[in-house]
Amino acid sequence: MDLFLLHAVAAEATDRLQGGVLSRVAGLGAGRYLLHFATPTHDRLLISVRPDLPRLHLLGRDNRRHPEPPSDRLGAALGRHLEGGVLVSVRAGPWDRVVEIRFQPAHGDGEGGRILLVELLGRSANLLLLDADRRIIDAARSLRSAYRAPVIGAPYVAPPGREQLEGLPLDPAALDLLGGRVEDPAGRLAACSPLLARH
């Protein structure tokens, strides 16, 4: 998913969903989840971590479809930990395709908030549920890489390579600065934004 489009989706999702209660988590097949929010416009957030089509999109109400509850282990964990919770924010770091969705419990039951991490990293895409201390509760995919494979109960470790771009604003004007920070600026740009790299 194009980086600039992803940031636009994250900003719109925060505007539309902030303070909204997550009423239901539904499944749309392997690696695809639909979060239903109790907002005036009945917004839904589609999260896909399928290796062939990782994406994050806002959807409006659709009375024609009645998705089933998720049938996988992560889907059940999302229902237990997130349903009834209030969405606090949706944020993607600059020059990053990892989106952090924060929830707070609806009734302040003493349990800390929860974080849903959407890693839209091509074939290594994943969806992870973290506790308030950023420890992994569950994940959609186990992944083959020993380094990237999530371990239940372990602290979440962000994908490497973000350090080079720290402090660089997500702005086309920053492209000139990219050359001084990474070895292959054109390759990095193409990986982040195929649309922008073509121009």
Backbone torsions as a table, in degrees:
resi	resn	phi	psi	omega
1	MET	NA	133.6	-178.2
2	ASP	-59.5	133.7	-174.7
3	LEU	-59.3	-44.4	-177.3
4	PHE	-68.5	-37.3	175.2
5	LEU	-64.8	-41.7	179.7
6	LEU	-60.3	-43.0	178.9
7	HIS	-65.6	-36.0	176.8
8	ALA	-66.1	-40.7	177.9
9	VAL	-64.1	-43.6	-179.5
10	ALA	-62.2	-41.8	179.6
11	ALA	-65.8	-42.8	179.2
12	GLU	-67.2	-38.0	179.4
13	ALA	-63.4	-40.7	176.8
14	THR	-62.8	-44.8	179.7
15	ASP	-59.4	-43.2	-174.0
16	ARG	-86.1	-30.2	-170.9
17	LEU	-107.2	-14.6	-176.7
18	GLN	-57.2	127.4	-177.5
19	GLY	85.3	-5.6	179.4
20	GLY	-81.1	147.9	179.6
21	VAL	-90.7	132.8	175.2
22	LEU	-78.2	110.4	-174.9
23	SER	-88.0	-29.1	-175.4
24	ARG	-161.4	145.0	172.0
25	VAL	-111.8	127.7	180.0
26	ALA	-121.8	159.9	178.8
27	GLY	-108.7	144.2	177.3
28	LEU	-123.8	31.3	-177.5
29	GLY	103.8	-179.8	-174.5
30	ALA	-57.0	124.7	175.2
31	GLY	73.8	12.8	-178.9
32	ARG	-128.4	128.7	-176.1
33	TYR	-131.7	146.0	179.5
34	LEU	-124.7	116.6	-179.6
35	LEU	-97.9	119.9	-179.7
36	HIS	-97.3	130.6	-178.7
37	PHE	-114.6	143.9	178.0
38	ALA	-86.0	70.7	176.8
39	THR	-110.1	163.9	-179.7
40	PRO	-57.3	-29.5	-179.7
41	THR	-100.9	11.2	176.8
42	HIS	53.1	48.8	-177.4
43	ASP	-65.9	151.6	175.7
44	ARG	-132.8	146.9	178.8
45	LEU	-118.3	118.7	179.3
46	LEU	-93.0	127.4	176.3
47	ILE	-122.3	121.3	176.5
48	SER	-122.5	125.3	174.4
49	VAL	-117.2	26.2	172.7
50	ARG	-63.7	135.8	-177.6
51	PRO	-58.0	-30.3	-177.6
52	ASP	-84.3	-16.5	-177.8
53	LEU	-155.0	68.3	176.9
54	PRO	-74.8	132.0	-178.0
55	ARG	-164.5	166.1	178.5
56	LEU	-139.6	124.4	-177.0
57	HIS	-143.9	145.6	170.0
58	LEU	-86.8	140.6	177.4
59	LEU	-130.0	150.7	174.8
60	GLY	-86.6	-173.4	-178.9
61	ARG	-68.7	142.6	177.6
62	ASP	-143.0	104.7	-177.8
63	ASN	-79.8	-8.2	-176.8
64	ARG	-80.4	-24.7	-175.6
65	ARG	-107.4	140.7	176.7
66	HIS	-129.5	78.9	-178.0
67	PRO	-59.6	148.6	179.0
68	GLU	-77.8	159.1	170.4
69	PRO	-60.1	148.2	179.3
70	PRO	-59.9	141.6	-177.3
71	SER	-100.2	-1.4	-179.0
72	ASP	-98.4	171.8	-176.5
73	ARG	-64.5	-42.2	179.7
74	LEU	-63.9	-42.1	179.6
75	GLY	-57.6	-41.9	177.6
76	ALA	-64.2	-40.2	179.0
77	ALA	-65.8	-38.6	177.8
78	LEU	-61.6	-42.8	177.9
79	GLY	-61.5	-45.8	-178.9
80	ARG	-64.8	-44.3	-171.1
81	HIS	-90.6	-26.0	-171.4
82	LEU	-111.5	-32.1	-176.6
83	GLU	-59.8	132.2	-176.3
84	GLY	89.8	-10.0	179.0
85	GLY	-80.8	162.1	-177.9
86	VAL	-104.3	129.7	178.5
87	LEU	-74.0	127.2	-179.0
88	VAL	-95.7	-45.8	-178.1
89	SER	-163.0	158.6	171.5
90	VAL	-127.7	119.0	-173.0
91	ARG	-140.3	134.3	171.9
92	ALA	-114.8	132.5	178.7
93	GLY	-69.0	153.1	178.4
94	PRO	-55.9	136.8	178.4
95	TRP	56.4	34.3	-177.1
96	ASP	-137.0	143.4	176.3
97	ARG	-107.0	32.7	172.4
98	VAL	-110.2	122.2	-177.3
99	VAL	-109.1	132.2	-179.8
100	GLU	-108.7	120.7	178.7
101	ILE	-113.3	117.2	-175.5
102	ARG	-102.3	138.1	177.6
103	PHE	-126.4	148.6	170.5
104	GLN	-117.3	145.8	176.6
105	PRO	-59.6	146.8	-175.7
106	ALA	-67.1	-37.0	-170.5
107	HIS	-116.8	17.9	178.3
108	GLY	54.2	53.0	-174.6
109	ASP	-81.8	16.8	178.6
110	GLY	90.1	-13.3	179.2
111	GLU	-86.3	140.4	179.9
112	GLY	-68.8	172.6	179.0
113	GLY	-68.5	174.6	179.0
114	ARG	-126.4	151.9	179.7
115	ILE	-124.9	130.2	174.1
116	LEU	-106.3	118.4	-178.5
117	LEU	-106.3	122.2	179.5
118	VAL	-107.1	109.1	178.3
119	GLU	-97.5	102.2	-178.2
120	LEU	-96.0	69.7	-171.1
121	LEU	-112.7	51.6	178.0
122	GLY	62.1	-130.6	-176.2
123	ARG	-70.2	-12.8	176.6
124	SER	-98.4	16.3	-178.8
125	ALA	-57.3	145.2	179.6
126	ASN	-155.5	160.3	176.0
127	LEU	-126.6	123.5	-176.4
128	LEU	-124.8	139.9	174.5
129	LEU	-103.7	123.2	-178.3
130	LEU	-116.4	154.7	173.6
131	ASP	-87.1	-176.1	-176.3
132	ALA	-64.4	-22.1	178.2
133	ASP	-94.1	10.8	178.6
134	ARG	65.5	32.5	172.8
135	ARG	-96.4	146.1	-174.1
136	ILE	-76.3	122.2	174.6
137	ILE	-88.5	-44.4	179.3
138	ASP	-164.9	168.7	-179.1
139	ALA	-147.0	153.6	-179.5
140	ALA	-72.5	-39.9	-175.0
141	ARG	-127.7	144.1	-179.5
142	SER	-84.9	-27.4	-179.7
143	LEU	62.2	148.8	-176.9
144	ARG	-83.6	-32.1	-176.8
145	SER	-63.9	126.7	179.2
146	ALA	-62.6	-32.3	-178.1
147	TYR	-73.4	-40.7	-175.0
148	ARG	-93.6	-8.9	-178.8
149	ALA	-66.4	123.2	-179.7
150	PRO	-70.6	140.2	179.0
151	VAL	-115.5	119.2	-179.3
152	ILE	-58.1	129.7	179.7
153	GLY	90.6	-14.3	180.0
154	ALA	-85.8	156.0	175.7
155	PRO	-65.6	144.8	176.8
156	TYR	-71.3	135.1	176.6
157	VAL	-117.8	122.1	-179.0
158	ALA	-67.1	151.1	176.1
159	PRO	-57.8	145.2	-177.5
160	PRO	-74.0	166.5	174.8
161	GLY	100.5	-7.8	-178.6
162	ARG	-77.3	-20.3	-174.1
163	GLU	-61.3	-35.5	-178.0
164	GLN	-62.6	-27.5	-173.9
165	LEU	-105.2	7.7	-178.1
166	GLU	-61.2	132.5	179.0
167	GLY	83.3	-6.0	178.9
168	LEU	-84.7	118.5	-176.5
169	PRO	-68.2	149.3	176.9
170	LEU	-80.7	91.1	-173.5
171	ASP	-156.3	136.0	178.8
172	PRO	-54.9	-28.7	178.7
173	ALA	-65.6	-21.6	-179.5
174	ALA	-77.5	-7.9	-177.2
175	LEU	-61.5	-32.7	177.8
176	ASP	-63.4	-32.6	-179.7
177	LEU	-77.1	-19.4	-176.4
178	LEU	-61.1	-36.7	-178.0
179	GLY	-61.1	-29.9	179.7
180	GLY	-83.9	-3.8	-175.5
181	ARG	-113.5	-28.0	-177.0
182	VAL	-127.6	154.4	-177.2
183	GLU	-68.2	-41.4	-176.0
184	ASP	-122.4	80.2	-176.5
185	PRO	-59.6	-39.2	-179.4
186	ALA	-65.0	-41.0	178.1
187	GLY	-66.3	-41.2	178.6
188	ARG	-64.1	-42.8	179.9
189	LEU	-64.5	-42.0	179.1
190	ALA	-62.5	-37.0	178.3
191	ALA	-68.3	-35.7	-178.6
192	CYS	-80.3	-46.2	-174.2
193	SER	-142.9	88.8	178.6
194	PRO	-56.4	-34.4	-179.8
195	LEU	-64.3	-47.3	-178.5
196	LEU	-68.6	-36.5	-177.3
197	ALA	-64.8	-24.9	-179.8
198	ARG	-73.1	-17.6	-174.5
199	HIS	-101.2	NA	NA
